[in-house]
Amino acid sequence: MTDETGTSGANAESRASSMRRKSYIKERLPAVAAEMKSLSDERKELLAKRKEAQPDERKLINRRWNFLVERLEALRTERAALIGERDGMPSQLAKTREKKN
C-alpha cells in the first residue's frame, strides 16, 4: 500500500514539474522572439550608422555589432531548443548543431 502511495506522489510531482516546464516554454518563446526582433532592428540601424561613421565611432559600432551577432545566435539556439522540447522532437537546427559538436 505504501509503495502505491509513494509512486502516485512521484507521478504527481513529475506532472507538476512537467506543467511548470510547459508554462515556462509558453512564456519564454514569445520573449525570445521579441528580443530577437529588437536586436535585429538594432543591427539594421547599426548597419546604416556604420556606413557614415568615423573610424573611432566605427570601432564602437563594431563592438556592439559583434555582441548583437553573438546574442542573436544564442537566442536562435535557445528558441530551437524550446521549440524542440515543446513539440517533443529536436528541431532541424538542433540536429545540425549536435552533428557539428
Summary of the structure (lengths in Angstrom):
residues: 101
radius of gyration: 21.1
end to end distance: 47.7
largest distance: 77.5
contacts: 240
relative contact order: 0.10
helix: 92%
strand: 0%
